[in-house]
């Protein structure tokens, strides 16, 4: 985050699924980068402290995603919305990458990961869709 702080004109930042990001780090960064308009903190450890800071100290923030975060209340979200900030929140999204490492910088997932997908994302994927995803994964795996 030190490098990001050297870009005070930064307008958009995604720290999606950066699990070690905390209130202290986000607030410190936002003090340095006052021009941020869009911020994705989904899947981080932020709490009401960060949301209060954004509401009170970040007049340029227009859009904020805090999907998958749980350290805040509905009142915190309402405070942000009253300030005119578009807030996306709720359960986290499931993101999996099916390409092998050779075809992507992202890690591929194993067969066991599909059990996790099924358990976590039952409302998103039907059993047939999961089977289709598994078939695609196996096909990509054989090609690599």
DSSP file (Angstrom, degrees, kcal/mol; ACC not computed):
  #  RESIDUE AA STRUCTURE BP1 BP2  ACC     N-H-->O    O-->H-N    N-H-->O    O-->H-N    TCO  KAPPA ALPHA  PHI   PSI    X-CA   Y-CA   Z-CA
    1    1 A X     >        0   0    0      0, 0.0     4,-1.9     0, 0.0     5,-0.1   0.000 360.0 360.0 360.0 -18.9    0.0    0.0    0.0
    2    2 A X  H  >  +     0   0    0      1,-0.2     4,-0.6     2,-0.2     0, 0.0   0.913 360.0  49.4 -59.5 -41.7    3.0    2.2    0.4
    3    3 A X  H >4 S+     0   0    0      1,-0.2     3,-1.1     2,-0.2    -1,-0.2   0.896 108.2  53.2 -65.0 -39.5    3.4    2.4   -3.4
    4    4 A X  H >4 S+     0   0    0      1,-0.3     3,-2.1     2,-0.2    -1,-0.2   0.869 100.0  62.1 -63.1 -35.6   -0.3    3.3   -3.9
    5    5 A X  H 3< S+     0   0    0     -4,-1.9    -1,-0.3     1,-0.3    -2,-0.2   0.703  93.2  65.0 -64.7 -18.1    0.0    6.2   -1.4
    6    6 A X  T << S+     0   0    0     -3,-1.1     2,-0.4    -4,-0.6    -1,-0.3   0.388  90.5  69.9 -84.4   4.6    2.5    7.7   -3.8
    7    7 A X    X   +     0   0    0     -3,-2.1     3,-2.0     1,-0.1    -1,-0.2  -0.677  58.0 168.4-118.4  74.1   -0.3    8.1   -6.4
    8    8 A X  T 3  S+     0   0    0     -2,-0.4    27,-1.0     1,-0.3    -1,-0.1   0.730  73.9  60.4 -63.9 -20.9   -2.4   10.8   -4.8
    9    9 A X  T 3  S+     0   0    0     -3,-0.1    -1,-0.3    25,-0.1    24,-0.1   0.367  72.8 138.2 -88.0   6.8   -4.5   11.3   -8.0
   10   10 A X    <   -     0   0    0     -3,-2.0    25,-0.1    -6,-0.2     3,-0.1  -0.293  28.2-179.2 -53.1 128.0   -5.7    7.7   -7.9
   11   11 A X        +     0   0    0      1,-0.3    26,-3.6    25,-0.2    27,-2.1   0.732  62.6  31.6-104.0 -30.3   -9.4    7.6   -8.8
   12   12 A X  E     +a   38   0A   0     24,-0.2     2,-0.4    25,-0.2    -1,-0.3  -0.994  60.7 175.4-137.5 137.1  -10.3    3.9   -8.6
   13   13 A X  E     -a   39   0A   0     25,-2.2    27,-2.5    -2,-0.4     2,-0.5  -0.989  11.5-165.9-145.6 132.0   -8.9    1.1   -6.3
   14   14 A X  E     +a   40   0A   0     -2,-0.4    27,-0.2    25,-0.2    25,-0.0  -0.975  16.3 166.5-118.9 120.4   -9.9   -2.5   -5.9
   15   15 A X    >   +     0   0    0     25,-3.4     3,-2.2    -2,-0.5     6,-0.2  -0.081  26.1 167.3-113.0  28.6   -8.6   -4.4   -2.9
   16   16 A X  T 3   -     0   0    0      1,-0.3    27,-0.2    24,-0.1     3,-0.1  -0.189  68.0  -2.5 -51.0 126.6  -11.1   -7.2   -3.5
   17   17 A X  T 3  S+     0   0    0     25,-3.4     2,-1.6     1,-0.2    -1,-0.3   0.674  82.4 144.8  62.3  21.4  -10.2  -10.3   -1.4
   18   18 A X    X   -     0   0    0     -3,-2.2     3,-2.2    24,-0.4    27,-0.4  -0.699  30.7-171.8 -84.4  86.7   -7.1   -8.8    0.1
   19   19 A X  T 3  S+     0   0    0     -2,-1.6    -1,-0.2     1,-0.3    -2,-0.1   0.643  74.4  56.0 -62.7 -19.6   -7.8  -10.6    3.3
   20   20 A X  T 3  S+     0   0    0     -3,-0.1     2,-0.3    24,-0.1    -1,-0.3   0.423  77.5 114.0 -95.4   2.0   -5.1   -8.9    5.3
   21   21 A X    <   -     0   0    0     -3,-2.2    24,-2.1    -6,-0.2     2,-0.2  -0.596  47.4-176.9 -75.6 130.2   -6.3   -5.4    4.6
   22   22 A X     >  -     0   0    0     -2,-0.3     4,-2.4    22,-0.1     5,-0.2  -0.672  42.0 -95.8-122.4 173.9   -7.6   -3.7    7.8
   23   23 A X  H  > S+     0   0    0     22,-0.4     4,-3.0    -2,-0.2     5,-0.3   0.930 121.8  53.9 -53.8 -49.3   -9.2   -0.5    8.9
   24   24 A X  H  > S+     0   0    0      1,-0.2     4,-2.1     2,-0.2    -1,-0.2   0.914 111.1  44.7 -56.4 -46.8   -5.8    1.0    9.8
   25   25 A X  H  > S+     0   0    0      2,-0.2     4,-2.4     1,-0.2    -1,-0.2   0.914 115.1  46.7 -66.1 -44.1   -4.4    0.4    6.4
   26   26 A X  H  X S+     0   0    0     -4,-2.4     4,-2.8     2,-0.2     5,-0.2   0.934 113.6  47.7 -65.7 -45.9   -7.4    1.6    4.4
   27   27 A X  H  X S+     0   0    0     -4,-3.0     4,-1.6    -5,-0.2    -1,-0.2   0.904 112.0  50.5 -62.9 -40.6   -7.8    4.8    6.5
   28   28 A X  H  X S+     0   0    0     -4,-2.1     4,-1.0    -5,-0.3    -1,-0.2   0.936 112.8  46.4 -60.8 -46.3   -4.1    5.5    6.1
   29   29 A X  H >X S+     0   0    0     -4,-2.4     4,-2.3     1,-0.2     3,-0.6   0.913 110.1  52.6 -63.7 -43.1   -4.2    5.0    2.4
   30   30 A X  H 3< S+     0   0    0     -4,-2.8    -1,-0.2     1,-0.3    -2,-0.2   0.780 102.9  59.2 -67.1 -25.9   -7.4    7.1    2.0
   31   31 A X  H 3< S+     0   0    0     -4,-1.6    -1,-0.3    -5,-0.2     3,-0.2   0.844 113.2  39.1 -66.3 -32.5   -5.6   10.0    3.9
   32   32 A X  H << S+     0   0    0     -4,-1.0     2,-0.8    -3,-0.6    -2,-0.2   0.811 116.6  49.8 -85.9 -33.5   -3.0   10.0    1.2
   33   33 A X    ><  +     0   0    0     -4,-2.3     3,-1.1     1,-0.2    -1,-0.2  -0.705  61.5 163.2-112.0  78.6   -5.2    9.4   -1.9
   34   34 A X  T 3   +     0   0    0     -2,-0.8    26,-0.4    -3,-0.2    -1,-0.2   0.581  66.0  66.6 -74.5 -11.5   -8.0   11.9   -1.5
   35   35 A X  T 3   +     0   0    0    -27,-1.0    -1,-0.2   -25,-0.1   -26,-0.1   0.464  65.6 130.4 -92.3  -1.0   -9.2   11.7   -5.1
   36   36 A X    <   +     0   0    0     -3,-1.1   -24,-0.2     1,-0.2   -25,-0.2  -0.318  22.7 168.5 -60.2 128.3  -10.5    8.1   -4.9
   37   37 A X        +     0   0    0    -26,-3.6    25,-3.2     1,-0.3    26,-2.3   0.700  66.0  41.6-107.8 -34.7  -14.0    7.9   -6.4
   38   38 A X  E     +ab  12  63A   0    -27,-2.1   -25,-2.2    24,-0.2     2,-0.4  -0.972  65.7 176.9-123.0 130.2  -14.5    4.1   -6.7
   39   39 A X  E     -ab  13  64A   0     24,-2.2    26,-2.5    -2,-0.4     2,-0.6  -0.988  14.6-166.0-138.9 125.6  -13.4    1.7   -4.0
   40   40 A X  E     +ab  14  65A   0    -27,-2.5   -25,-3.4    -2,-0.4    26,-0.2  -0.931  20.1 158.8-113.7 110.0  -13.8   -2.0   -3.7
   41   41 A X    >   +     0   0    0     24,-3.2     3,-1.6    -2,-0.6     5,-0.3   0.107  23.4 149.8-112.4  18.1  -13.0   -3.4   -0.3
   42   42 A X  T 3   +     0   0    0     23,-0.3   -25,-3.4     1,-0.3   -24,-0.4  -0.250  67.6  13.3 -57.0 134.6  -15.0   -6.7   -0.7
   43   43 A X  T 3  S+     0   0    0     24,-1.3    -1,-0.3     1,-0.2     2,-0.1   0.613  99.8 120.7  77.0  12.6  -13.6   -9.6    1.3
   44   44 A X  S <  S-     0   0    0     -3,-1.6    -1,-0.2    23,-0.2   -25,-0.2  -0.378  75.3-109.0 -97.3-177.8  -11.4   -7.5    3.5
   45   45 A X        +     0   0    0    -24,-2.1   -22,-0.4   -27,-0.4   -23,-0.1   0.135  65.8 140.5 -97.8  19.5  -11.4   -7.1    7.2
   46   46 A X        -     0   0    0     -5,-0.3    25,-0.8   -24,-0.2    24,-0.3  -0.207  27.7-174.1 -65.8 156.8  -12.7   -3.6    7.3
   47   47 A X  B >>  -d   71   0B   0     23,-0.1     4,-1.6    22,-0.1     3,-0.8  -0.594  48.3 -65.1-132.5-167.8  -15.3   -2.5    9.9
   48   48 A X  H 3> S+     0   0    0     23,-1.7     4,-3.0     1,-0.2     5,-0.3   0.802 124.0  68.7 -54.5 -32.0  -17.5    0.4   10.9
   49   49 A X  H 3> S+     0   0    0     22,-0.2     4,-2.1     1,-0.2    -1,-0.2   0.926 102.4  43.0 -57.3 -46.6  -14.3    2.4   11.5
   50   50 A X  H <> S+     0   0    0     -3,-0.8     4,-2.8     2,-0.2    -1,-0.2   0.911 113.4  51.6 -66.5 -42.1  -13.4    2.5    7.8
   51   51 A X  H  X S+     0   0    0     -4,-1.6     4,-2.4     1,-0.2    -2,-0.2   0.897 110.2  49.2 -64.2 -39.4  -17.0    3.2    6.8
   52   52 A X  H  X S+     0   0    0     -4,-3.0     4,-2.4     2,-0.2     5,-0.3   0.917 111.1  50.4 -62.3 -43.4  -17.1    6.1    9.2
   53   53 A X  H  X S+     0   0    0     -4,-2.1     4,-3.2    -5,-0.3     5,-0.4   0.928 111.4  47.6 -61.0 -45.7  -13.8    7.4    7.9
   54   54 A X  H  X S+     0   0    0     -4,-2.8     4,-1.4     1,-0.2    -1,-0.2   0.925 113.3  48.7 -61.7 -44.5  -15.0    7.2    4.3
   55   55 A X  H  < S+     0   0    0     -4,-2.4    -1,-0.2    -5,-0.2    -2,-0.2   0.880 123.7  30.2 -62.4 -39.8  -18.3    9.0    5.2
   56   56 A X  H  < S+     0   0    0     -4,-2.4    -2,-0.2    -5,-0.2    -1,-0.2   0.772 131.1  27.9 -93.8 -28.7  -16.6   11.8    7.1
   57   57 A X  H  < S+     0   0    0     -4,-3.2     2,-0.4    -5,-0.3    -3,-0.2   0.449 105.5  67.7-118.2  -1.9  -13.2   12.2    5.4
   58   58 A X    ><  +     0   0    0     -4,-1.4     3,-1.2    -5,-0.4    -1,-0.2  -0.656  46.5 166.6-125.2  76.2  -13.6   11.1    1.7
   59   59 A X  T 3  S+     0   0    0     -2,-0.4    -1,-0.1     1,-0.2   -24,-0.1   0.681  74.8  57.9 -66.2 -17.3  -15.9   13.5   -0.1
   60   60 A X  T 3  S+     0   0    0    -26,-0.4     2,-0.3   -24,-0.1    -1,-0.2   0.639  74.9 110.2 -89.2 -14.1  -14.9   12.2   -3.6
   61   61 A X    <   +     0   0    0     -3,-1.2   -24,-0.2    -7,-0.2   -23,-0.2  -0.465  30.9 161.6 -67.0 124.2  -15.9    8.6   -3.0
   62   62 A X        +     0   0    0    -25,-3.2    24,-3.3     1,-0.3     2,-0.4   0.674  62.8  35.2-111.8 -31.3  -19.0    7.9   -5.1
   63   63 A X  E     +bc  38  86A   0    -26,-2.3   -24,-2.2    22,-0.2     2,-0.4  -0.991  60.8 176.9-133.5 136.3  -19.1    4.0   -5.2
   64   64 A X  E     -bc  39  87A   0     22,-2.8    24,-2.8    -2,-0.4     2,-0.5  -0.991  12.0-162.0-141.4 128.5  -18.0    1.5   -2.6
   65   65 A X  E     +bc  40  88A   0    -26,-2.5   -24,-3.2    -2,-0.4   -23,-0.3  -0.954  19.4 161.7-111.0 126.0  -18.2   -2.3   -2.6
   66   66 A X    >   +     0   0    0     22,-3.4     3,-1.8    -2,-0.5    24,-0.4  -0.096  20.5 155.3-129.4  32.3  -18.0   -4.0    0.7
   67   67 A X  T 3   +     0   0    0     21,-0.3   -24,-1.3     1,-0.3    24,-0.2  -0.383  69.1  19.9 -62.2 135.5  -19.4   -7.4   -0.4
   68   68 A X  T 3  S+     0   0    0     22,-3.0     2,-0.3     1,-0.3    -1,-0.3   0.464  96.0 119.0  84.1   0.7  -18.3  -10.2    1.9
   69   69 A X    <   +     0   0    0     -3,-1.8    -1,-0.3    21,-0.3    21,-0.3  -0.742  35.2 178.3 -96.3 149.2  -17.3   -7.9    4.8
   70   70 A X        +     0   0    0     -2,-0.3     2,-0.3   -24,-0.3   -23,-0.1   0.416  51.4  96.2-131.5   1.6  -19.1   -8.3    8.1
   71   71 A X  B    S+d   47   0B   0    -25,-0.8   -23,-1.7   -24,-0.1     2,-0.3  -0.047  78.3  63.3 -89.9  35.4  -17.7   -5.8   10.5
   72   72 A X  S    S-     0   0    0     -2,-0.3     2,-0.2   -25,-0.3   -25,-0.0  -0.917  70.5-124.6-147.7 171.5  -20.4   -3.2   10.1
   73   73 A X     >  -     0   0    0     -2,-0.3     4,-1.5     1,-0.1     3,-0.3  -0.686  32.7-104.2-117.0 171.6  -24.1   -2.6   10.5
   74   74 A X  H  > S+     0   0    0      1,-0.2     4,-2.5    -2,-0.2     5,-0.2   0.839 120.5  61.3 -60.5 -34.6  -27.0   -1.5    8.3
   75   75 A X  H  > S+     0   0    0      1,-0.2     4,-2.1     2,-0.2    -1,-0.2   0.885 100.8  53.1 -61.0 -39.7  -26.7    1.9   10.0
   76   76 A X  H  > S+     0   0    0     -3,-0.3     4,-1.6     2,-0.2    -1,-0.2   0.912 110.2  47.3 -61.5 -42.9  -23.2    2.3    8.7
   77   77 A X  H  X S+     0   0    0     -4,-1.5     4,-2.5     1,-0.2    -2,-0.2   0.918 110.0  52.4 -65.4 -43.7  -24.4    1.6    5.2
   78   78 A X  H  X S+     0   0    0     -4,-2.5     4,-2.5     1,-0.2    -1,-0.2   0.876 105.8  55.1 -60.5 -38.3  -27.3    4.0    5.5
   79   79 A X  H  X S+     0   0    0     -4,-2.1     4,-1.1     2,-0.2    -1,-0.2   0.910 110.2  45.8 -61.0 -43.2  -24.9    6.8    6.7
   80   80 A X  H  <>S+     0   0    0     -4,-1.6     5,-2.2     1,-0.2     3,-0.4   0.913 112.2  50.7 -65.7 -43.4  -22.9    6.3    3.5
   81   81 A X  H ><5S+     0   0    0     -4,-2.5     3,-1.6     1,-0.2    -2,-0.2   0.866 105.2  56.6 -65.6 -35.8  -26.0    6.2    1.3
   82   82 A X  H 3<5S+     0   0    0     -4,-2.5    -1,-0.2     1,-0.3    -2,-0.2   0.825 103.0  55.7 -62.8 -30.1  -27.2    9.5    2.8
   83   83 A X  T 3<5S-     0   0    0     -4,-1.1    -1,-0.3    -3,-0.4    -2,-0.2   0.470 126.8-104.6 -80.1  -1.8  -24.0   11.0    1.8
   84   84 A X  T < 5S+     0   0    0     -3,-1.6     2,-0.5     1,-0.3    -3,-0.2   0.597  72.3 144.4  91.0  12.1  -24.8    9.9   -1.8
   85   85 A X      < -     0   0    0     -5,-2.2     2,-0.7    -6,-0.1    -1,-0.3  -0.724  49.8-132.3 -87.1 129.7  -22.3    7.0   -2.0
   86   86 A X  E     -c   63   0A   0    -24,-3.3   -22,-2.8    -2,-0.5     2,-0.5  -0.731  29.9-163.3 -80.2 114.6  -23.5    4.0   -4.0
   87   87 A X  E     -c   64   0A   0     -2,-0.7     2,-0.6   -24,-0.2   -22,-0.2  -0.887  15.1-166.2-110.9 128.5  -22.8    1.0   -1.7
   88   88 A X  E     +c   65   0A   0    -24,-2.8   -22,-3.4    -2,-0.5   -21,-0.3  -0.960  30.6 145.9-109.0 120.2  -22.7   -2.6   -2.8
   89   89 A X        +     0   0    0     -2,-0.6     2,-0.3   -24,-0.2   -22,-0.2  -0.888  10.5  85.1-147.0 175.3  -22.8   -5.0    0.1
   90   90 A X  S    S-     0   0    0    -24,-0.4   -22,-3.0   -21,-0.3   -21,-0.3  -0.870  80.6  -0.6 125.6-160.4  -24.1   -8.4    1.2
   91   91 A X  S    S-     0   0    0     -2,-0.3   -22,-0.1   -24,-0.2   -24,-0.0  -0.257  81.7-100.9 -62.0 150.0  -22.7  -11.9    0.9
   92   92 A X        -     0   0    0    -25,-0.2     2,-0.3   -24,-0.1   -24,-0.1  -0.248  35.4-114.4 -66.9 159.3  -19.5  -12.3   -0.9
   93   93 A X        -     0   0    0    -26,-0.1     2,-0.6    -3,-0.1    -1,-0.1  -0.676  22.6-118.5 -94.6 152.5  -19.3  -13.4   -4.5
   94   94 A X        +     0   0    0     -2,-0.3     2,-0.5    27,-0.0    23,-0.0  -0.806  33.6 180.0 -91.1 124.2  -17.8  -16.6   -5.6
   95   95 A X        +     0   0    0     -2,-0.6     2,-0.4     2,-0.0    -2,-0.0  -0.977   6.3 165.2-129.3 119.4  -14.9  -16.2   -7.9
   96   96 A X        -     0   0    0     -2,-0.5     2,-0.5    13,-0.0    12,-0.1  -0.970  25.2-143.0-132.6 148.4  -13.0  -19.1   -9.3
   97   97 A X        -     0   0    0     -2,-0.4    12,-0.6    10,-0.3     7,-0.0  -0.953   9.4-171.6-117.8 126.7  -10.6  -19.3  -12.2
   98   98 A X        +     0   0    0     -2,-0.5     2,-0.2    10,-0.2    -1,-0.1   0.537  53.5 100.0 -96.7  -8.6  -10.6  -22.3  -14.5
   99   99 A X  S    S-     0   0    0      8,-0.1    -2,-0.1     1,-0.1    42,-0.1  -0.500  76.3-112.0 -80.4 148.3   -7.5  -21.7  -16.6
  100  100 A X    >>  -     0   0    0     -2,-0.2     3,-1.1    40,-0.1     4,-1.0  -0.316  31.3-105.3 -72.2 163.0   -4.3  -23.4  -15.8
  101  101 A X  T 34 S+     0   0    0      1,-0.3     3,-0.3     2,-0.2    -1,-0.1   0.807 119.9  61.6 -59.2 -30.4   -1.4  -21.4  -14.4
  102  102 A X  T 34 S+     0   0    0      1,-0.2    -1,-0.3    42,-0.1     3,-0.1   0.842 111.1  38.2 -66.4 -32.3    0.4  -21.7  -17.8
  103  103 A X  T <4 S+     0   0    0     -3,-1.1     2,-0.3     1,-0.1    -1,-0.2   0.525 127.8  26.3 -94.5  -7.6   -2.5  -19.8  -19.5
  104  104 A X     <  -     0   0    0     -4,-1.0    -1,-0.1    -3,-0.3     4,-0.1  -0.985  67.6-128.5-151.7 154.4   -3.1  -17.4  -16.6
  105  105 A X  S    S+     0   0    0     -2,-0.3     2,-0.2     2,-0.1    -4,-0.1   0.626  89.4  88.9 -77.7 -13.3   -1.2  -15.7  -13.8
  106  106 A X  S    S-     0   0    0     -6,-0.2    -2,-0.2     1,-0.1    -3,-0.1  -0.566  89.1-104.4 -86.3 148.2   -4.0  -16.9  -11.5
  107  107 A X        -     0   0    0     -2,-0.2   -10,-0.3     1,-0.1    -8,-0.1  -0.416  33.0-124.9 -70.3 145.8   -3.9  -20.3   -9.8
  108  108 A X        -     0   0    0    -10,-0.1     2,-0.3    -2,-0.1   -10,-0.2  -0.410  24.9-117.9 -82.0 167.1   -6.1  -23.0  -11.2
  109  109 A X        -     0   0    0    -12,-0.6     2,-0.1    -2,-0.1    -1,-0.1  -0.741  20.8-127.7-107.4 156.7   -8.6  -24.8   -9.0
  110  110 A X    >>  -     0   0    0     -2,-0.3     3,-0.9     1,-0.1     4,-0.5  -0.412  30.4-100.9 -95.4 172.7   -8.7  -28.5   -8.1
  111  111 A X  T >4 S+     0   0    0      1,-0.3     3,-1.3     2,-0.2     4,-0.5   0.859 121.8  60.9 -60.0 -36.0  -11.5  -31.0   -8.3
  112  112 A X  T >> S+     0   0    0      1,-0.3     4,-1.1     2,-0.2     3,-1.0   0.777  90.3  70.2 -63.7 -25.8  -12.1  -30.6   -4.6
  113  113 A X  H <> S+     0   0    0     -3,-0.9     4,-2.5     1,-0.3    -1,-0.3   0.795  87.0  65.2 -63.2 -27.4  -12.8  -26.9   -5.1
  114  114 A X  H <X S+     0   0    0     -3,-1.3     4,-2.4    -4,-0.5    -1,-0.3   0.813  96.5  55.6 -67.9 -27.7  -16.1  -27.8   -6.8
  115  115 A X  H <> S+     0   0    0     -3,-1.0     4,-2.3    -4,-0.5    -1,-0.2   0.908 108.8  48.2 -66.6 -40.4  -17.3  -29.3   -3.6
  116  116 A X  H  X S+     0   0    0     -4,-1.1     4,-2.8     2,-0.2     5,-0.3   0.915 110.3  51.6 -64.0 -43.6  -16.6  -25.9   -2.0
  117  117 A X  H  X S+     0   0    0     -4,-2.5     4,-3.0     1,-0.2    -2,-0.2   0.932 110.4  48.9 -58.7 -45.7  -18.4  -24.1   -4.9
  118  118 A X  H  < S+     0   0    0     -4,-2.4     4,-0.3     1,-0.2    -1,-0.2   0.923 114.1  45.3 -61.3 -44.6  -21.4  -26.4   -4.4
  119  119 A X  H  < S+     0   0    0     -4,-2.3     3,-0.3     1,-0.2    -2,-0.2   0.902 123.4  33.4 -66.7 -41.8  -21.5  -25.7   -0.6
  120  120 A X  H  < S+     0   0    0     -4,-2.8     3,-0.3     1,-0.2    -2,-0.2   0.859 124.4  39.2 -83.6 -37.3  -21.0  -22.0   -0.8
  121  121 A X    >X  +     0   0    0     -4,-3.0     4,-2.5    -5,-0.3     3,-1.8  -0.040  65.6 128.0-111.5  31.0  -22.8  -21.1   -4.0
  122  122 A X  T 34 S+     0   0    0     -4,-0.3    -1,-0.2    -3,-0.3    -2,-0.1   0.826  78.1  53.4 -57.4 -31.8  -25.9  -23.3   -4.1
  123  123 A X  T 34 S+     0   0    0     -3,-0.3    -1,-0.3     1,-0.1    -2,-0.1   0.658 114.6  41.6 -77.9 -13.7  -28.1  -20.2   -4.7
  124  124 A X  T <4 S+     0   0    0     -3,-1.8     2,-0.4     1,-0.2    -2,-0.2   0.853 116.0  40.2 -98.4 -44.6  -26.0  -19.2   -7.7
  125  125 A X     <  -     0   0    0     -4,-2.5    -1,-0.2    -8,-0.2     2,-0.1  -0.877  68.7-142.6-113.0 137.6  -25.3  -22.5   -9.5
  126  126 A X     >  -     0   0    0     -2,-0.4     4,-2.3    -3,-0.1     5,-0.2  -0.455  37.0-103.5 -81.9 168.0  -27.6  -25.4  -10.1
  127  127 A X  H  > S+     0   0    0      1,-0.2     4,-2.2     2,-0.2     5,-0.1   0.884 124.1  52.6 -59.6 -38.5  -26.2  -28.9   -9.9
  128  128 A X  H  > S+     0   0    0      2,-0.2     4,-2.3     1,-0.2    -1,-0.2   0.899 108.2  50.0 -65.5 -40.8  -26.3  -29.1  -13.7
  129  129 A X  H  > S+     0   0    0      2,-0.2     4,-2.6     1,-0.2    -2,-0.2   0.899 109.7  51.0 -65.6 -39.1  -24.3  -25.8  -14.0
  130  130 A X  H  X S+     0   0    0     -4,-2.3     4,-2.5     2,-0.2    -1,-0.2   0.911 109.2  51.0 -62.2 -41.4  -21.7  -27.1  -11.5
  131  131 A X  H  X S+     0   0    0     -4,-2.2     4,-2.4     2,-0.2    -2,-0.2   0.915 110.1  50.0 -61.3 -42.5  -21.4  -30.3  -13.6
  132  132 A X  H  X S+     0   0    0     -4,-2.3     4,-2.4     2,-0.2    -2,-0.2   0.912 110.5  49.4 -62.4 -42.9  -20.9  -28.1  -16.7
  133  133 A X  H  X S+     0   0    0     -4,-2.6     4,-2.7     1,-0.2    -1,-0.2   0.913 110.4  50.7 -62.1 -41.9  -18.2  -26.1  -15.0
  134  134 A X  H  X S+     0   0    0     -4,-2.5     4,-2.7     1,-0.2    -2,-0.2   0.906 109.6  50.7 -62.3 -41.6  -16.5  -29.3  -13.9
  135  135 A X  H  X S+     0   0    0     -4,-2.4     4,-2.3     2,-0.2    -2,-0.2   0.914 110.8  48.5 -62.4 -43.8  -16.6  -30.6  -17.4
  136  136 A X  H  X S+     0   0    0     -4,-2.4     4,-2.7     2,-0.2     5,-0.2   0.926 111.4  50.7 -61.6 -45.0  -15.0  -27.3  -18.7
  137  137 A X  H  X S+     0   0    0     -4,-2.7     4,-2.7     1,-0.2    -2,-0.2   0.935 110.1  48.8 -59.2 -47.7  -12.4  -27.5  -16.1
  138  138 A X  H  X S+     0   0    0     -4,-2.7     4,-2.2     1,-0.2    -1,-0.2   0.903 111.3  50.8 -60.0 -41.6  -11.4  -31.1  -16.9
  139  139 A X  H  X S+     0   0    0     -4,-2.3     4,-1.5     1,-0.2    -1,-0.2   0.934 112.5  45.5 -62.3 -46.7  -11.3  -30.2  -20.6
  140  140 A X  H  X S+     0   0    0     -4,-2.7     4,-1.1     1,-0.2    -2,-0.2   0.878 111.0  54.3 -63.4 -37.7   -9.0  -27.2  -19.9
  141  141 A X  H  < S+     0   0    0     -4,-2.7     3,-0.4    -5,-0.2    -1,-0.2   0.896 106.8  50.5 -64.6 -40.4   -6.9  -29.4  -17.6
  142  142 A X  H  < S+     0   0    0     -4,-2.2    -1,-0.2     1,-0.2    -2,-0.2   0.837 107.9  54.4 -67.1 -32.1   -6.3  -32.0  -20.3
  143  143 A X  H  <        0   0    0     -4,-1.5    -1,-0.2     1,-0.2    -2,-0.2   0.761 360.0 360.0 -72.7 -24.6   -5.2  -29.3  -22.8
  144  144 A X     <        0   0    0     -4,-1.1    -1,-0.2    -3,-0.4    -2,-0.2   0.477 360.0 360.0 -89.1 360.0   -2.6  -28.0  -20.5
